[in-house]
């Protein structure tokens, strides 16, 4: 990441630049996008698809980055479907924080029957909101194993 596109203190930039540890490492990357496991309270298997460059809105994407995004989101969703066998895969954009916009990222979340049950039957935004207020991170060993399986999937099955 070059200096003008690297914002110290931005979680996305800090993870990509190595200033903050990224459990499991990068799962997949393209010219414009990086796929890694989420850092924070969402369930095991939840991915983040983020631009390599610091940007805070879809409107900032270059034509090339926008064209590449569809394939990356599709492939990340296919990988989560294959590895997690979820009830549904949520794909949503998150890039808003206090007090302003933050590094653009898309969350690709496998929602299994067990996850829904653990949160009292909640789904969609109610499920994600309930998950975000808990003090939880998936166990590091499980994240690392999942990321390794994800790298193999991208290498062998994404085609």
Secondary structure, DSSP 8 states (H G I E B T S, - for coil): --GGG--TT-HHHHHHHTSS--TT-EEEE-SSEEEEE--SSS-TT-EEEEESS--S-GGG--HHHHHHHHHHHHHHHHHHHHHH--SEEEEEEEEE-SSSEEEEEEEEEEE-HHHHHHTTT--HHHHHHHHHTS-----HHHHHHHHHHHHHHHHHT--
